[in-house]
């Protein structure tokens, strides 16, 4: 019992430790471990110290639980990166555009609509598939890496926003607001698909059915709304022209390519360097 206790105490100086036991002599180690696991037929004192009781007599249950936990953790990181990147980009765009635009780039009601629609694919991230390499070893929150990646990609997003502002700032407020609404919705969905994997977007595991379906539905709704009476009367959009749709589509495609380039550069140079330094 003392040896088990000492080993766990040593490991906990650097790691979160799980311990699986069943007997009376396992109780001290179970009490000390971050996650104490016992089988269903364990001694009463061991069961009282347990965080998890395995009702099925199969160690594969533990492996399945670890694998599922890593999937959840990976999807949480996806959500954080996408949310921070989107918020950083929008903050930069709105803050800096106020210096040269005589009107707001999006009306409050348009912002609320954009947030509402974009939340559906974001929620579906919880169901998304995870790349195999994410399950090989446990991950941890690296706030520095998350914030740095979000700042870099947020800056990229703002550059494309400013390109759109430059095109439409002298046309009309309604045209700029409509075009930015369309571009913002497209880039948020693109961002999800880019940041859901460290690989190239085309080499990643296919997205979950929920994420794929909601992405298609929301993008369809976004494109259709400005053509409807509720879009022009209530949300104050203008009818998009073929030229506007072409410009928004071109910027969205260029944004996707630039995001993939910046992501690859980040994971090759910065993230890898941080990981090696932390390991040392």
Residue pairs with C-beta under 8 A, 6 or more apart in sequence:
1 25
1 26
1 27
1 28
1 29
2 28
4 19
4 21
4 25
4 26
4 28
4 29
5 28
5 29
5 32
8 17
8 19
8 29
8 32
8 33
9 32
11 17
12 32
12 33
12 34
16 34
16 35
16 138
17 33
17 34
17 35
18 33
18 34
18 35
18 36
18 37
18 62
19 26
19 29
19 30
19 32
19 33
19 35
19 36
19 37
20 37
20 38
20 39
20 59
20 62
21 27
21 29
21 30
21 36
21 37
21 38
21 42
21 46
22 38
22 39
22 41
22 42
22 43
22 46
23 42
23 43
23 46
24 43
24 45
24 46
26 38
26 42
26 46
27 43
27 45
27 46
27 49
30 36
30 38
30 46
30 49
30 50
31 49
35 51
35 52
36 49
36 50
36 51
36 52
37 50
37 51
37 52
37 53
37 54
37 62
38 46
38 47
38 49
38 50
38 52
38 53
38 54
39 53
39 54
39 57
40 53
40 54
40 55
40 56
40 57
42 50
42 53
47 53
52 65
54 61
54 62
67 135
70 130
70 134
70 135
70 138
70 139
71 130
71 134
71 135
72 126
73 139
74 130
74 131
74 134
74 135
74 139
75 125
75 126
75 128
75 130
77 139
77 141
77 146
78 125
78 128
78 192
78 195
78 196
79 122
79 125
79 126
80 146
81 146
81 149
81 150
81 195
82 122
82 125
82 188
82 191
82 192
82 195
83 122
84 146
84 147
84 150
84 154
85 149
85 150
85 153
85 154
85 157
85 191
85 195
86 118
86 154
86 157
86 188
86 191
87 154
88 150
88 151
88 153
88 154
88 155
88 157
89 153
89 154
89 155
89 156
89 157
89 158
89 161
89 187
90 157
90 184
91 154
92 154
92 155
92 157
92 158
93 105
93 157
93 158
93 161
93 162
93 165
94 104
94 105
94 106
96 158
96 162
97 105
97 161
97 162
97 165
98 104
100 169
101 165
101 169
101 176
103 173
103 176
104 177
105 161
105 165
105 176
105 177
105 180
106 114
106 177
106 180
106 181
106 184
107 177
107 235
107 236
109 234
109 235
109 236
110 177
110 181
110 235
110 236
110 237
113 181
113 225
113 235
114 181
114 184
114 185
117 185
117 218
117 221
117 222
118 185
118 188
118 189
118 218
120 214
120 217
120 218
121 188
121 189
121 192
121 211
121 214
121 215
121 218
122 192
123 214
124 208
124 210
124 211
124 214
124 215
125 192
125 196
125 211
127 208
127 209
127 210
127 211
128 196
128 207
128 208
128 211
129 205
129 206
129 207
129 208
130 205
131 197
131 198
131 199
131 204
131 205
132 205
133 198
142 274
142 278
144 274
145 270
145 271
145 274
148 266
148 270
149 263
149 266
149 271
152 262
152 266
153 191
153 195
153 259
153 262
153 263
156 255
156 258
156 259
156 262
157 187
157 191
157 255
160 183
160 187
160 251
160 254
160 255
160 258
161 180
161 183
161 184
163 251
164 176
164 179
164 180
164 183
164 247
164 248
164 251
165 176
165 180
167 179
167 247
168 175
168 176
168 179
168 180
169 176
172 238
174 236
174 237
174 238
175 238
175 244
177 236
177 237
178 226
178 237
178 238
178 240
178 244
179 240
179 244
179 247
179 248
181 222
181 226
181 237
182 222
182 223
182 226
182 240
182 244
182 245
182 248
183 248
183 251
183 252
185 218
185 219
185 222
186 219
186 222
186 248
186 249
186 252
186 255
187 252
187 255
189 215
189 218
189 219
190 252
190 255
190 256
190 259
191 259
192 211
192 215
193 201
193 207
193 215
194 201
194 256
194 259
194 260
194 263
195 263
196 204
196 207
197 203
197 204
197 205
198 263
198 267
200 260
200 264
201 256
201 260
206 212
207 215
223 240
223 245
225 231
225 235
225 237
226 232
226 235
226 237
226 238
226 239
226 240
227 239
227 240
231 237
232 238
232 239
240 248
